[in-house]
Amino acid sequence: MFKTPKFWDKPNYLSLALQPLSWGYNLASHFYRKSITPEKVSVPVICVGNLVMGGAGKTPTVIAIVKILQSLGHTPHILSRGYGVSIKGTLQVDLKNHTYLQVGDEPLLLARGAPTWVGSDRKKAAKAAIEHGASILIMDDGLQNPSLIKDFNFVVIDALQWFGNEMVFPAGPLREPLEQGLAKAQSVVVIGDSSSLKTNFIEQLNAQLTCEGTIKPQPVVAFAGLGYPQKFQNTLIQYGYEVKEFISFADHHPYTFTDIQHLKKIADNHKVSLITTSKDHLRLPREVQSQIIDFPVALKFDSLKKIEKLLTRFKC
């Protein structure tokens, strides 16, 4: 768990000093991918990935694609690595019995829409999903994972974040060099204002994050533990919320009662409610979840016909 360093936005002396480590990271990643023999499974595999270290919007993109596939007659299952999971091996997420500490916060969100499998071994997870009736697999965050042969790669790009300083980790937010990553994509999904991105050689889909709930805009104290928490703050402002204070935590931060007491004190000082993302809401102690507003979002493609045309190539 870490907070996104500010120097990931624009190059400075720190990012330049870390560049030799970036070369080493990229070289190690290259040899790792070369050491794995990808496996072809009996159903199509669609990968939804990104090029940065988090915050691009993969989770809502996966959920949106799953809904479209279901409308086309498919039975999609989702494969997720699960961040910081305590349960080892391969298993299907059980919404009634599993917690985010056991299977991860993102898999719990994904499992609301389709059967979701968690495990570091994507091959085993894929085979288990197929045995349980999957007609197509959605690989969440698998662009840099070489274990399965993918039939189609979506790369998700957030228009607010873009690619930061365009340098590879740890000098920047990229998981791999930009051109190398984009070369894997059959389509890019740009969330937000895409006017400054030119990807004429790739099928580009534009999309927006919209609020799913019926919460009335109001003054709030907001908090989030995401890869790029500023995006949540901007979304709230866009929807008419008056954000009195915004507190950011590290990505996947496990909230404690001490955290909640601190946040409640800030909200009480402003005489307003607390609000957070659905992903963060899952990581709150259950005893306080009802006291904090959950701000649910959904991804909407600007052109539903365009994405449906891409997905109809996969027959049920």
N, C-alpha and C positions, 0 to 999 in steps of 0.2 A: 504494500500500500504506500502510495506516495502522492504528493501534490505536484501538479505540472509546474516545472521550473519556468520562471518568467523569460529566461534566455532562450527557451524553445520557440518563442514568438518571432524574435529577430536575432540574427547572429551578433555575438559580441565576443569579448576576449575569452569568456568561459567556454562557449561553444567551440571556438577555434582551438582552445587548449585541449578539449576533450576529443577532438577529431581523430587522433591516432587510435583511441579506444573504439571509436565508431568503425574504423577500418577493421579492427580486430573482431568486433561484434559481427560485422557483415561477412567477414571471411569464415568465422565459425559457423554462422547460419548457413552459408553456402555449402560447407562440407557436411553439415548435418543433413541438409536436404538431399545431397548426393548419396548419402549413406542409406537412405530409405528407398525401398522399391514400392512405388505406388500400386495399389490393388484396385482392380475393376470389380464392382459389385453388380448385382443383377438388376438394379433399378437405377434410374437417373440420379445424379448427385448435383445439386445446386449449392454453390458456395456463396455466402454473404460475408465479405471481409472488408478490411480497411487497411490503410497504409500507415496510420498513426497509432500511438500507444493508448488509444481510448478516447471516448467522447464523440465519435463520428456519427453515431446513431444507428448502429447495427441492429440492436434489439427491436426497435419499432419497425425497422425495415424487414427483418425476418418475419415478424408478426403480420405485416401487411402482405408480404408475398405468400405466406401460408394461407391467409384468407382467400386470396385470389386462386391459388391452386385448389383449394377446397371447393370453390365455386365452379371450377372447371371439371370437377368430378374426381380429383385425386384424394388419396389418403396420405398426406404428408406427415413425416415424423422428423423431429429436429434433433441434431447431434450437437451437443455443447460440451466444451471442455470443463466448464464449471470452475470459477475462480476460488482458490483457497478451500476446496471441499474437504470435509473430514472423513467422508465415506469413500473407501477405496474400491477399485474395480469398476464394473459397468452396471448401471442400474437405470430404471425408468423413474422419473421424478413423480412422487406421490404428493399431491397438493395438500392432502389431509394430514399426512404424517411427517413429511420432511420439512426441515427448516433451512434457512439460507446458510447456516453454519455447516449443514450436512451436504447440501448440493449446490450452493451458490445462489446469489440473488437473481441473476439474469435467467437461469434455468427455471426458477419459480414463476417468473413473469411469462416466459415462453410456454410453459406447460399449461397455462390458462387457455392457450389457443390450439395446441396440438400435442400429441404424445412427445415427450422430450426425454432424451437419453443423455446421461452424464458419464463421462469416463475419459481418461487420458488416451486410451487406445481407441482411436476412431474406427479402426477396422472391426473390432469386436462390437462396438456400439452400433455400427452400420448393420452388421449381420443380425444382431438382436432385434433391431427395428424392423428389418425385412421379415424375420420370423414371426413378428407380431403384426404383420399386415401392411407395412409401409409400401406404398406404390411409388413414392419418390422421397428422397432425403434432402433436407435443408441443413447444410453444414454451417453452423454459426461460428464466425470468426475462424475460418479455416484457410484463408488465402496463403498463409505462410506454412501451413501443415501439409507435408507431402504424402501422407499415408494413403489417401484415396485419390483415384482418378476422378476429376470433376468434369461434368458435362457442360457446366456454365458457371462463370465467375462474375458476380456483381461486386464492384468496389464502391463502398459508401464514402462520400465526401461531405463534410459539413462546410457550408459556404462561409460561416463565421470563422471557423478555425483554419480552413484550407489545409496546408501542409506545414504550417508554422514557419520555421527558418529553413525548411527543406533539407535538413541535415539528419543523418541516421543516428539513432540512439547510441550512446547517451548524450551526444552533442546536440541532438534535436529529437523531435517526436517520431520520426519515420522508423518503421520496422525494417525497411529495406530501401535501397535507392529508388527514387521516384519513377524513373523510366522503367526500371526493372519490374516494379510492382504494377504499373499501369499496363505493361505488356501482357500481363496475365489475364487482364479483364476483357470480357466480351461486352460488358456494359458498365457504366458508372451511374450511380444514383446520387445526385447532388441535392442536398437538403438545404433549402433557403434560396437566396438570390444567387443564381448561377451565371449572371451576366459577364463576370470577369474570368470565367473558366473556359478555355478553348480545348475541346477534345474531339476534333473533327474526325479522328481516326477510330473513335470508339462510339458505340451506341450510347447516347446520353439520355437519362431519364431524370426529370426534375420532380421534386417532391417537397412537401411542407409538413411540419409537425403542427397538429391541431389539438386543441383541448377536447377530450372525450366527455368530460364531466359537465355539470350544469352549475358549477360553483360561481357565485356572483363575485365579480372583482371587488376587492376591499383592501384596506391597508393591512400589511402583513410583515412579519419577520420571516425571511426565507432562509433555508439552509439546504446544502447538498454535498454529497461526497461522490463526485464523478470525475472522470478524466478531464473534462472541460466544463467546470461548474458555471462559468459565466454564461453559458448558453441557456441555462435554466433561468437565471436572473433576467436575461434579455427577453425570454419567452413570457415571463410573468408581466413585465412592463408592456410588452406588445399586447397582452390581453387586458390591459387596463388596471393591473394591480399597482398599488403604491407600496413599493418595497422600502420599508423604514430602515432595515438593516439586512445585509446578506452575509451569511457565515458559510465559508467553504471548508470542507474536510477532505482528507485524502480519499482517493478512489477506493470504493468498497469498504469504507470505514465502518467498523462494528460499533454502533451507538451504545453507550452505557447510560445508566441512570444519572451519573454525574454530568454527562453531556446534556441530557435532557433538562436537568435542573438548571444548568447554565443557560440553555436556550430559552427556557420558560421565564427566567429572570429578565432576560433581554426583552422578550415579548411583553411581559407584564409592565416593564418600564415604559413601553410604547402604548400599552393598553390595546394590543392587537393579538391576532391569532398567529400560530406557527404554521408554515406550509412547507412541503418538500415534495420530491418526485416520488413516483410509484416505486421505483427501484430502491430509493432510500427508505421509504415507508416500510418495506419488507424487513429492513435491518433494524428497525426500532424495537425495543422491548414490547412484547405484546400488550402489557398492562397500560401502555401510554399511546398505543396506535390510534385509538378512538379520539384522543385529545388533539391530534395533529392532522391538519388538512392534507389529504393525498391529492396531488395534481396529476391526473392521468393524461397522457398524450397518445395520439395515434398518428401514424404516417399516412398521408394522402398523396398519391401520385397525381401530378398535374394532368397527365393523359392516361386514363385507365386503359384505353384501347391499345396504347403503345406497349404497356407492360403485359397485357393479356396476349398480344401478338407474339411477344418473346416467349411466353410460357406455354403457348399452345403447341409448340414444337415437341413438347414432351407428352406423348400419348398415354392415356390411362390404361 
